[in-house]
Amino acid sequence: MWTIPLSELDYDTREEQAVQAVLSSRWLSMGPQTEAFEREFAQAHGAPHAVALQSGTAALYLALRALGIGAGDEVVLPALTFVASAHAVMQCGAVPVLADVSSARRPLLDPADAARRIGPRTRALLPVHYGGALCDMPALRALADQHELLLIEDAAHAAGAPGVGQLSDAACFSFYANKNLATGEGGMLLTARDELASRCRALRSHGRSTSSHDKASGHTARDDVTLHGVNARMTEVQAALGRVQLGKLAAGNARRRDLRRLYMRALGASLEIPLAGDEEASACHLMVVLLPTGCDREVVRTALATDGIQTSVHYPPIHQLSAFADARPPRPVLSVTEALAPRLLSLPLHARLSDADAQRVADALLAALTAESPSERPRASSGAHPAKRSGNTPNARPSP
């Protein structure tokens, strides 16, 4: 049992009541709760359309497929991302072309390197808003326009981030159980394109022209299949949870910003902190630090785990995963990503984390680094070690 988990659900009686209301309605599949969640999520992000889906991966896949990405096409995306970004491309029969990130300071898709990866088969750019911080979207929009490419945002970490979804053809969100807005599983696609929204709504339900709820309500008798689709529908339970969580999102993101600033005060003199200073423009999904070069990350993680502190790694680069060993095109040279990857460490960050526990994490990390490499002793932080609290979070979840 972790005393300080990596993530923790910000749930209370409001979520319980929302689920109970769905159960009392006797309608569980996609219906009025889903429609309301779509409408409210779109409004919160200033988008004309939102399409609720069963996962963030489904949102990426349907965005790519609905925009015509298929066999033989190439999609440029960063190697520093969760594997779902690449899998969605591959599920369309297309090829993920991996690009480098800009720097240790900004581990986000580098527009200049993305430009170098564009070839005759390139159809789209797929920037990933790592940790909830937006990529250089004006530069990527200009690059996409220059080469007549589609621009699709992997916004799995970026619910509520200012400006997300405003410069792309589509933005795709995840509501996995560790996300800022969590429904267990679930996702959303935002777009300003009417035809894309309509096509995705059909594709998510086997290409059918009407929903089961409309038929059951007697709103329509005719049912046709206009596209070869999939089952990627959101349930009413997920949507009801999402509506409550959406109401908490702004306050939750603000709390995460405050916690990141606390971590930076405690650790900034000793460690590099990616995306430091970007908090106001970020959803602050992750608290990632860079360990000193040559530091044994697993020794540090084990020391923290012994103290009851959960950590993770976001992420092993895609081209270094076993399933991509024989991928085509051949393994790329990604010097910035490869230098960063062994140094990445994610610390606990969630809306229910106390200042005292965040300080304890920082102090424990500095102590672990001193023990791992005594010749390079980190500078002590200003906070004292608060008392260790008892574990009470069995549902803490690591990646994605």
TORKOL-4160 file (C-alpha; in steps of 0.2 Angstrom, whole numbers, padded with zeros to 4 digits, m for minus):
400
<pt num="1" X="0000" Y="0000" Z="0000"/>
<pt num="2" X="0007" Y="0017" Z="m0005"/>
<pt num="3" X="0007" Y="0030" Z="0008"/>
<pt num="4" X="0009" Y="0043" Z="m0006"/>
<pt num="5" X="0002" Y="0037" Z="m0022"/>
<pt num="6" X="0007" Y="0043" Z="m0039"/>
<pt num="7" X="m0012" Y="0048" Z="m0043"/>
<pt num="8" X="m0028" Y="0048" Z="m0033"/>
<pt num="9" X="m0046" Y="0050" Z="m0038"/>
<pt num="10" X="m0054" Y="0066" Z="m0033"/>
<pt num="11" X="m0071" Y="0057" Z="m0030"/>
<pt num="12" X="m0084" Y="0061" Z="m0017"/>
<pt num="13" X="m0103" Y="0059" Z="m0015"/>
<pt num="14" X="m0107" Y="0069" Z="m0031"/>
<pt num="15" X="m0100" Y="0055" Z="m0042"/>
<pt num="16" X="m0109" Y="0042" Z="m0032"/>
<pt num="17" X="m0125" Y="0051" Z="m0034"/>
<pt num="18" X="m0122" Y="0053" Z="m0053"/>
<pt num="19" X="m0120" Y="0035" Z="m0055"/>
<pt num="20" X="m0135" Y="0031" Z="m0044"/>
<pt num="21" X="m0145" Y="0042" Z="m0055"/>
<pt num="22" X="m0140" Y="0033" Z="m0071"/>
<pt num="23" X="m0144" Y="0016" Z="m0063"/>
<pt num="24" X="m0161" Y="0022" Z="m0058"/>
<pt num="25" X="m0164" Y="0028" Z="m0076"/>
<pt num="26" X="m0162" Y="0010" Z="m0082"/>
<pt num="27" X="m0152" Y="0016" Z="m0097"/>
<pt num="28" X="m0134" Y="0012" Z="m0097"/>
<pt num="29" X="m0128" Y="0013" Z="m0115"/>
<pt num="30" X="m0124" Y="0030" Z="m0124"/>
<pt num="31" X="m0139" Y="0042" Z="m0121"/>
<pt num="32" X="m0144" Y="0058" Z="m0113"/>
<pt num="33" X="m0129" Y="0059" Z="m0101"/>
<pt num="34" X="m0117" Y="0056" Z="m0115"/>
<pt num="35" X="m0125" Y="0070" Z="m0125"/>
<pt num="36" X="m0125" Y="0082" Z="m0111"/>
<pt num="37" X="m0106" Y="0078" Z="m0107"/>
<pt num="38" X="m0102" Y="0081" Z="m0125"/>
<pt num="39" X="m0111" Y="0098" Z="m0125"/>
<pt num="40" X="m0103" Y="0103" Z="m0108"/>
<pt num="41" X="m0085" Y="0098" Z="m0113"/>
<pt num="42" X="m0086" Y="0107" Z="m0130"/>
<pt num="43" X="m0092" Y="0123" Z="m0121"/>
<pt num="44" X="m0078" Y="0122" Z="m0108"/>
<pt num="45" X="m0065" Y="0121" Z="m0122"/>
<pt num="46" X="m0073" Y="0133" Z="m0134"/>
<pt num="47" X="m0076" Y="0120" Z="m0147"/>
<pt num="48" X="m0091" Y="0118" Z="m0159"/>
<pt num="49" X="m0091" Y="0099" Z="m0157"/>
<pt num="50" X="m0087" Y="0085" Z="m0145"/>
<pt num="51" X="m0088" Y="0067" Z="m0148"/>
<pt num="52" X="m0088" Y="0055" Z="m0133"/>
<pt num="53" X="m0079" Y="0039" Z="m0135"/>
<pt num="54" X="m0073" Y="0024" Z="m0125"/>
<pt num="55" X="m0055" Y="0029" Z="m0123"/>
<pt num="56" X="m0042" Y="0041" Z="m0129"/>
<pt num="57" X="m0035" Y="0028" Z="m0140"/>
<pt num="58" X="m0052" Y="0027" Z="m0149"/>
<pt num="59" X="m0052" Y="0046" Z="m0151"/>
<pt num="60" X="m0035" Y="0046" Z="m0160"/>
<pt num="61" X="m0040" Y="0031" Z="m0171"/>
<pt num="62" X="m0057" Y="0038" Z="m0176"/>
<pt num="63" X="m0049" Y="0055" Z="m0179"/>
<pt num="64" X="m0036" Y="0048" Z="m0190"/>
<pt num="65" X="m0048" Y="0036" Z="m0199"/>
<pt num="66" X="m0062" Y="0049" Z="m0202"/>
<pt num="67" X="m0049" Y="0061" Z="m0209"/>
<pt num="68" X="m0044" Y="0048" Z="m0222"/>
<pt num="69" X="m0028" Y="0041" Z="m0215"/>
<pt num="70" X="m0025" Y="0024" Z="m0221"/>
<pt num="71" X="m0013" Y="0011" Z="m0228"/>
<pt num="72" X="0004" Y="0018" Z="m0234"/>
<pt num="73" X="0001" Y="0035" Z="m0226"/>
<pt num="74" X="0014" Y="0042" Z="m0214"/>
<pt num="75" X="0010" Y="0051" Z="m0198"/>
<pt num="76" X="0024" Y="0061" Z="m0189"/>
<pt num="77" X="0023" Y="0060" Z="m0170"/>
<pt num="78" X="0036" Y="0061" Z="m0155"/>
<pt num="79" X="0044" Y="0046" Z="m0149"/>
<pt num="80" X="0042" Y="0052" Z="m0131"/>
<pt num="81" X="0024" Y="0047" Z="m0129"/>
<pt num="82" X="0013" Y="0033" Z="m0123"/>
<pt num="83" X="0012" Y="0019" Z="m0135"/>
<pt num="84" X="m0006" Y="0022" Z="m0139"/>
<pt num="85" X="m0001" Y="0037" Z="m0150"/>
<pt num="86" X="0008" Y="0025" Z="m0162"/>
<pt num="87" X="m0004" Y="0011" Z="m0160"/>
<pt num="88" X="m0019" Y="0022" Z="m0166"/>
<pt num="89" X="m0009" Y="0026" Z="m0182"/>
<pt num="90" X="m0005" Y="0008" Z="m0185"/>
<pt num="91" X="m0023" Y="0003" Z="m0183"/>
<pt num="92" X="m0027" Y="0013" Z="m0198"/>
<pt num="93" X="m0014" Y="0004" Z="m0208"/>
<pt num="94" X="m0003" Y="0020" Z="m0208"/>
<pt num="95" X="0016" Y="0021" Z="m0202"/>
<pt num="96" X="0021" Y="0031" Z="m0187"/>
<pt num="97" X="0036" Y="0041" Z="m0191"/>
<pt num="98" X="0045" Y="0046" Z="m0174"/>
<pt num="99" X="0052" Y="0063" Z="m0172"/>
<pt num="100" X="0063" Y="0071" Z="m0158"/>
<pt num="101" X="0057" Y="0083" Z="m0144"/>
<pt num="102" X="0064" Y="0100" Z="m0143"/>
<pt num="103" X="0075" Y="0100" Z="m0127"/>
<pt num="104" X="0076" Y="0094" Z="m0109"/>
<pt num="105" X="0067" Y="0110" Z="m0105"/>
<pt num="106" X="0053" Y="0107" Z="m0117"/>
<pt num="107" X="0051" Y="0088" Z="m0120"/>
<pt num="108" X="0038" Y="0091" Z="m0134"/>
<pt num="109" X="0037" Y="0088" Z="m0152"/>
<pt num="110" X="0051" Y="0099" Z="m0161"/>
<pt num="111" X="0043" Y="0107" Z="m0176"/>
<pt num="112" X="0061" Y="0108" Z="m0184"/>
<pt num="113" X="0064" Y="0089" Z="m0182"/>
<pt num="114" X="0046" Y="0086" Z="m0187"/>
<pt num="115" X="0049" Y="0095" Z="m0203"/>
<pt num="116" X="0064" Y="0085" Z="m0207"/>
<pt num="117" X="0053" Y="0069" Z="m0206"/>
<pt num="118" X="0041" Y="0075" Z="m0218"/>
<pt num="119" X="0041" Y="0065" Z="m0235"/>
<pt num="120" X="0030" Y="0061" Z="m0250"/>
<pt num="121" X="0019" Y="0049" Z="m0240"/>
<pt num="122" X="0016" Y="0061" Z="m0225"/>
<pt num="123" X="m0002" Y="0065" Z="m0222"/>
<pt num="124" X="m0003" Y="0071" Z="m0204"/>
<pt num="125" X="0006" Y="0078" Z="m0189"/>
<pt num="126" X="0002" Y="0071" Z="m0172"/>
<pt num="127" X="0009" Y="0082" Z="m0158"/>
<pt num="128" X="0007" Y="0076" Z="m0140"/>
<pt num="129" X="0004" Y="0088" Z="m0126"/>
<pt num="130" X="0016" Y="0079" Z="m0114"/>
<pt num="131" X="0012" Y="0082" Z="m0096"/>
<pt num="132" X="m0002" Y="0094" Z="m0100"/>
<pt num="133" X="0009" Y="0107" Z="m0108"/>
<pt num="134" X="0004" Y="0112" Z="m0126"/>
<pt num="135" X="0016" Y="0110" Z="m0140"/>
<pt num="136" X="0021" Y="0125" Z="m0151"/>
<pt num="137" X="0005" Y="0124" Z="m0160"/>
<pt num="138" X="0007" Y="0140" Z="m0170"/>
<pt num="139" X="0023" Y="0133" Z="m0178"/>
<pt num="140" X="0015" Y="0116" Z="m0181"/>
<pt num="141" X="0000" Y="0123" Z="m0188"/>
<pt num="142" X="0011" Y="0133" Z="m0200"/>
<pt num="143" X="0021" Y="0118" Z="m0204"/>
<pt num="144" X="0005" Y="0108" Z="m0208"/>
<pt num="145" X="m0002" Y="0121" Z="m0219"/>
<pt num="146" X="0015" Y="0123" Z="m0228"/>
<pt num="147" X="0014" Y="0104" Z="m0233"/>
<pt num="148" X="m0005" Y="0102" Z="m0234"/>
<pt num="149" X="m0005" Y="0090" Z="m0219"/>
<pt num="150" X="m0018" Y="0086" Z="m0206"/>
<pt num="151" X="m0015" Y="0092" Z="m0188"/>
<pt num="152" X="m0022" Y="0081" Z="m0174"/>
<pt num="153" X="m0018" Y="0084" Z="m0156"/>
<pt num="154" X="m0015" Y="0070" Z="m0144"/>
<pt num="155" X="m0022" Y="0079" Z="m0129"/>
<pt num="156" X="m0023" Y="0064" Z="m0117"/>
<pt num="157" X="m0014" Y="0074" Z="m0103"/>
<pt num="158" X="m0022" Y="0091" Z="m0107"/>
<pt num="159" X="m0040" Y="0092" Z="m0102"/>
<pt num="160" X="m0043" Y="0110" Z="m0097"/>
<pt num="161" X="m0027" Y="0117" Z="m0104"/>
<pt num="162" X="m0029" Y="0135" Z="m0111"/>
<pt num="163" X="m0030" Y="0135" Z="m0130"/>
<pt num="164" X="m0031" Y="0116" Z="m0132"/>
<pt num="165" X="m0040" Y="0111" Z="m0148"/>
<pt num="166" X="m0040" Y="0128" Z="m0156"/>
<pt num="167" X="m0027" Y="0126" Z="m0170"/>
<pt num="168" X="m0030" Y="0108" Z="m0176"/>
<pt num="169" X="m0041" Y="0098" Z="m0186"/>
<pt num="170" X="m0045" Y="0088" Z="m0170"/>
<pt num="171" X="m0040" Y="0086" Z="m0152"/>
<pt num="172" X="m0041" Y="0069" Z="m0143"/>
<pt num="173" X="m0043" Y="0067" Z="m0124"/>
<pt num="174" X="m0041" Y="0053" Z="m0112"/>
<pt num="175" X="m0052" Y="0050" Z="m0096"/>
<pt num="176" X="m0042" Y="0035" Z="m0090"/>
<pt num="177" X="m0042" Y="0033" Z="m0071"/>
<pt num="178" X="m0026" Y="0043" Z="m0067"/>
<pt num="179" X="m0031" Y="0058" Z="m0078"/>
<pt num="180" X="m0036" Y="0076" Z="m0072"/>
<pt num="181" X="m0053" Y="0072" Z="m0078"/>
<pt num="182" X="m0056" Y="0053" Z="m0074"/>
<pt num="183" X="m0070" Y="0041" Z="m0078"/>
<pt num="184" X="m0060" Y="0025" Z="m0077"/>
<pt num="185" X="m0060" Y="0023" Z="m0096"/>
<pt num="186" X="m0066" Y="0035" Z="m0109"/>
<pt num="187" X="m0061" Y="0049" Z="m0121"/>
<pt num="188" X="m0067" Y="0064" Z="m0131"/>
<pt num="189" X="m0063" Y="0071" Z="m0148"/>
<pt num="190" X="m0065" Y="0090" Z="m0151"/>
<pt num="191" X="m0066" Y="0098" Z="m0168"/>
<pt num="192" X="m0073" Y="0113" Z="m0177"/>
<pt num="193" X="m0076" Y="0103" Z="m0193"/>
<pt num="194" X="m0094" Y="0098" Z="m0195"/>
<pt num="195" X="m0092" Y="0083" Z="m0206"/>
<pt num="196" X="m0078" Y="0076" Z="m0196"/>
<pt num="197" X="m0089" Y="0076" Z="m0180"/>
<pt num="198" X="m0103" Y="0068" Z="m0190"/>
<pt num="199" X="m0092" Y="0055" Z="m0197"/>
<pt num="200" X="m0085" Y="0051" Z="m0180"/>
<pt num="201" X="m0102" Y="0049" Z="m0172"/>
<pt num="202" X="m0107" Y="0036" Z="m0185"/>
<pt num="203" X="m0090" Y="0027" Z="m0184"/>
<pt num="204" X="m0091" Y="0025" Z="m0165"/>
<pt num="205" X="m0107" Y="0015" Z="m0167"/>
<pt num="206" X="m0104" Y="0003" Z="m0181"/>
<pt num="207" X="m0108" Y="0016" Z="m0194"/>
<pt num="208" X="m0126" Y="0017" Z="m0189"/>
<pt num="209" X="m0137" Y="0031" Z="m0194"/>
<pt num="210" X="m0146" Y="0032" Z="m0178"/>
<pt num="211" X="m0143" Y="0028" Z="m0160"/>
<pt num="212" X="m0151" Y="0014" Z="m0149"/>
<pt num="213" X="m0157" Y="0027" Z="m0137"/>
<pt num="214" X="m0166" Y="0036" Z="m0151"/>
<pt num="215" X="m0174" Y="0020" Z="m0157"/>
<pt num="216" X="m0179" Y="0015" Z="m0139"/>
<pt num="217" X="m0187" Y="0033" Z="m0136"/>
<pt num="218" X="m0197" Y="0031" Z="m0152"/>
<pt num="219" X="m0188" Y="0046" Z="m0161"/>
<pt num="220" X="m0184" Y="0036" Z="m0176"/>
<pt num="221" X="m0189" Y="0020" Z="m0184"/>
<pt num="222" X="m0177" Y="0019" Z="m0198"/>
<pt num="223" X="m0159" Y="0012" Z="m0195"/>
<pt num="224" X="m0146" Y="0011" Z="m0208"/>
<pt num="225" X="m0127" Y="0008" Z="m0209"/>
<pt num="226" X="m0118" Y="0021" Z="m0219"/>
<pt num="227" X="m0100" Y="0017" Z="m0214"/>
<pt num="228" X="m0090" Y="0002" Z="m0209"/>
<pt num="229" X="m0087" Y="0007" Z="m0191"/>
<pt num="230" X="m0083" Y="0000" Z="m0174"/>
<pt num="231" X="m0090" Y="0000" Z="m0156"/>
<pt num="232" X="m0081" Y="0015" Z="m0147"/>
<pt num="233" X="m0096" Y="0021" Z="m0138"/>
<pt num="234" X="m0095" Y="0029" Z="m0120"/>
<pt num="235" X="m0107" Y="0022" Z="m0107"/>
<pt num="236" X="m0120" Y="0033" Z="m0097"/>
<pt num="237" X="m0110" Y="0029" Z="m0081"/>
<pt num="238" X="m0094" Y="0036" Z="m0089"/>
<pt num="239" X="m0103" Y="0051" Z="m0095"/>
<pt num="240" X="m0111" Y="0055" Z="m0078"/>
<pt num="241" X="m0095" Y="0053" Z="m0070"/>
<pt num="242" X="m0087" Y="0064" Z="m0083"/>
<pt num="243" X="m0100" Y="0078" Z="m0080"/>
<pt num="244" X="m0096" Y="0079" Z="m0062"/>
<pt num="245" X="m0077" Y="0078" Z="m0065"/>
<pt num="246" X="m0078" Y="0092" Z="m0078"/>
<pt num="247" X="m0086" Y="0103" Z="m0064"/>
<pt num="248" X="m0070" Y="0100" Z="m0054"/>
<pt num="249" X="m0057" Y="0102" Z="m0068"/>
<pt num="250" X="m0053" Y="0120" Z="m0066"/>
<pt num="251" X="m0050" Y="0119" Z="m0047"/>
<pt num="252" X="m0041" Y="0103" Z="m0049"/>
<pt num="253" X="m0029" Y="0109" Z="m0062"/>
<pt num="254" X="m0026" Y="0125" Z="m0052"/>
<pt num="255" X="m0021" Y="0114" Z="m0037"/>
<pt num="256" X="m0009" Y="0104" Z="m0048"/>
<pt num="257" X="m0001" Y="0121" Z="m0053"/>
<pt num="258" X="0002" Y="0125" Z="m0035"/>
<pt num="259" X="0009" Y="0108" Z="m0031"/>
<pt num="260" X="0021" Y="0109" Z="m0046"/>
<pt num="261" X="0027" Y="0126" Z="m0039"/>
<pt num="262" X="0030" Y="0119" Z="m0022"/>
<pt num="263" X="0040" Y="0105" Z="m0030"/>
<pt num="264" X="0050" Y="0117" Z="m0040"/>
<pt num="265" X="0055" Y="0127" Z="m0025"/>
<pt num="266" X="0060" Y="0111" Z="m0016"/>
<pt num="267" X="0069" Y="0103" Z="m0030"/>
<pt num="268" X="0074" Y="0117" Z="m0043"/>
<pt num="269" X="0091" Y="0120" Z="m0036"/>
<pt num="270" X="0096" Y="0102" Z="m0037"/>
<pt num="271" X="0087" Y="0095" Z="m0052"/>
<pt num="272" X="0082" Y="0100" Z="m0069"/>
<pt num="273" X="0063" Y="0101" Z="m0070"/>
<pt num="274" X="0055" Y="0099" Z="m0088"/>
<pt num="275" X="0042" Y="0112" Z="m0092"/>
<pt num="276" X="0046" Y="0123" Z="m0077"/>
<pt num="277" X="0037" Y="0140" Z="m0078"/>
<pt num="278" X="0024" Y="0134" Z="m0090"/>
<pt num="279" X="0011" Y="0130" Z="m0077"/>
<pt num="280" X="m0002" Y="0144" Z="m0081"/>
<pt num="281" X="m0003" Y="0137" Z="m0099"/>
<pt num="282" X="m0003" Y="0119" Z="m0094"/>
<pt num="283" X="m0015" Y="0106" Z="m0087"/>
<pt num="284" X="m0001" Y="0100" Z="m0076"/>
<pt num="285" X="m0005" Y="0082" Z="m0077"/>
<pt num="286" X="0013" Y="0076" Z="m0073"/>
<pt num="287" X="0027" Y="0081" Z="m0061"/>
<pt num="288" X="0043" Y="0075" Z="m0070"/>
<pt num="289" X="0060" Y="0078" Z="m0065"/>
<pt num="290" X="0077" Y="0074" Z="m0073"/>
<pt num="291" X="0089" Y="0063" Z="m0063"/>
<pt num="292" X="0107" Y="0067" Z="m0064"/>
<pt num="293" X="0116" Y="0059" Z="m0079"/>
<pt num="294" X="0122" Y="0042" Z="m0074"/>
<pt num="295" X="0110" Y="0041" Z="m0059"/>
<pt num="296" X="0103" Y="0023" Z="m0057"/>
<pt num="297" X="0084" Y="0027" Z="m0058"/>
<pt num="298" X="0079" Y="0010" Z="m0051"/>
<pt num="299" X="0089" Y="0012" Z="m0036"/>
<pt num="300" X="0081" Y="0029" Z="m0033"/>
<pt num="301" X="0063" Y="0022" Z="m0036"/>
<pt num="302" X="0067" Y="0008" Z="m0024"/>
<pt num="303" X="0072" Y="0020" Z="m0011"/>
<pt num="304" X="0056" Y="0030" Z="m0013"/>
<pt num="305" X="0045" Y="0014" Z="m0013"/>
<pt num="306" X="0053" Y="0009" Z="0003"/>
<pt num="307" X="0047" Y="0025" Z="0010"/>
<pt num="308" X="0029" Y="0022" Z="0003"/>
<pt num="309" X="0031" Y="0034" Z="m0011"/>
<pt num="310" X="0025" Y="0028" Z="m0029"/>
<pt num="311" X="0034" Y="0034" Z="m0044"/>
<pt num="312" X="0033" Y="0031" Z="m0063"/>
<pt num="313" X="0042" Y="0034" Z="m0079"/>
<pt num="314" X="0033" Y="0044" Z="m0093"/>
<pt num="315" X="0038" Y="0036" Z="m0105"/>
<pt num="316" X="0050" Y="0023" Z="m0112"/>
<pt num="317" X="0052" Y="0030" Z="m0130"/>
<pt num="318" X="0042" Y="0021" Z="m0142"/>
<pt num="319" X="0057" Y="0016" Z="m0153"/>
<pt num="320" X="0065" Y="0007" Z="m0138"/>
<pt num="321" X="0050" Y="m0004" Z="m0135"/>
<pt num="322" X="0052" Y="m0022" Z="m0140"/>
<pt num="323" X="0037" Y="m0022" Z="m0151"/>
<pt num="324" X="0045" Y="m0009" Z="m0162"/>
<pt num="325" X="0062" Y="m0017" Z="m0164"/>
<pt num="326" X="0058" Y="m0022" Z="m0182"/>
<pt num="327" X="0047" Y="m0007" Z="m0186"/>
<pt num="328" X="0048" Y="0002" Z="m0203"/>
<pt num="329" X="0055" Y="0014" Z="m0206"/>
<pt num="330" X="0071" Y="0009" Z="m0197"/>
<pt num="331" X="0075" Y="0015" Z="m0180"/>
<pt num="332" X="0077" Y="0034" Z="m0180"/>
<pt num="333" X="0091" Y="0044" Z="m0172"/>
<pt num="334" X="0083" Y="0054" Z="m0159"/>
<pt num="335" X="0097" Y="0062" Z="m0149"/>
<pt num="336" X="0087" Y="0073" Z="m0137"/>
<pt num="337" X="0074" Y="0059" Z="m0133"/>
<pt num="338" X="0088" Y="0046" Z="m0130"/>
<pt num="339" X="0097" Y="0057" Z="m0118"/>
<pt num="340" X="0082" Y="0062" Z="m0108"/>
<pt num="341" X="0074" Y="0044" Z="m0107"/>
<pt num="342" X="0085" Y="0036" Z="m0094"/>
<pt num="343" X="0084" Y="0052" Z="m0083"/>
<pt num="344" X="0065" Y="0054" Z="m0082"/>
<pt num="345" X="0056" Y="0051" Z="m0066"/>
<pt num="346" X="0037" Y="0055" Z="m0062"/>
<pt num="347" X="0033" Y="0060" Z="m0044"/>
<pt num="348" X="0016" Y="0060" Z="m0036"/>
<pt num="349" X="0004" Y="0074" Z="m0042"/>
<pt num="350" X="m0015" Y="0075" Z="m0040"/>
<pt num="351" X="m0028" Y="0087" Z="m0033"/>
<pt num="352" X="m0029" Y="0078" Z="m0016"/>
<pt num="353" X="m0010" Y="0078" Z="m0013"/>
<pt num="354" X="m0006" Y="0089" Z="0002"/>
<pt num="355" X="0008" Y="0102" Z="0003"/>
<pt num="356" X="0016" Y="0092" Z="0017"/>
<pt num="357" X="0016" Y="0076" Z="0007"/>
<pt num="358" X="0023" Y="0084" Z="m0008"/>
<pt num="359" X="0037" Y="0091" Z="0003"/>
<pt num="360" X="0040" Y="0074" Z="0010"/>
<pt num="361" X="0042" Y="0067" Z="m0008"/>
<pt num="362" X="0054" Y="0081" Z="m0012"/>
<pt num="363" X="0064" Y="0078" Z="0003"/>
<pt num="364" X="0064" Y="0059" Z="0001"/>
<pt num="365" X="0070" Y="0061" Z="m0017"/>
<pt num="366" X="0085" Y="0072" Z="m0012"/>
<pt num="367" X="0089" Y="0059" Z="0002"/>
<pt num="368" X="0089" Y="0045" Z="m0011"/>
<pt num="369" X="0100" Y="0054" Z="m0023"/>
<pt num="370" X="0112" Y="0058" Z="m0010"/>
<pt num="371" X="0113" Y="0040" Z="m0005"/>
<pt num="372" X="0114" Y="0034" Z="m0023"/>
<pt num="373" X="0128" Y="0046" Z="m0027"/>
<pt num="374" X="0136" Y="0053" Z="m0012"/>
<pt num="375" X="0149" Y="0063" Z="m0022"/>
<pt num="376" X="0136" Y="0073" Z="m0029"/>
<pt num="377" X="0125" Y="0078" Z="m0014"/>
<pt num="378" X="0109" Y="0088" Z="m0019"/>
<pt num="379" X="0106" Y="0104" Z="m0010"/>
<pt num="380" X="0094" Y="0101" Z="0004"/>
<pt num="381" X="0076" Y="0108" Z="0002"/>
<pt num="382" X="0069" Y="0121" Z="0014"/>
<pt num="383" X="0055" Y="0110" Z="0021"/>
<pt num="384" X="0055" Y="0098" Z="0036"/>
<pt num="385" X="0050" Y="0080" Z="0035"/>
<pt num="386" X="0031" Y="0079" Z="0040"/>
<pt num="387" X="0025" Y="0064" Z="0049"/>
<pt num="388" X="0021" Y="0049" Z="0038"/>
<pt num="389" X="0003" Y="0046" Z="0035"/>
<pt num="390" X="m0006" Y="0029" Z="0034"/>
<pt num="391" X="m0010" Y="0022" Z="0017"/>
<pt num="392" X="m0028" Y="0024" Z="0011"/>
<pt num="393" X="m0028" Y="0024" Z="m0007"/>
<pt num="394" X="m0029" Y="0006" Z="m0015"/>
<pt num="395" X="m0034" Y="0013" Z="m0032"/>
<pt num="396" X="m0018" Y="0023" Z="m0036"/>
<pt num="397" X="m0014" Y="0020" Z="m0054"/>
<pt num="398" X="0002" Y="0022" Z="m0063"/>
<pt num="399" X="0004" Y="0025" Z="m0082"/>
<pt num="400" X="m0003" Y="0029" Z="m0095"/>
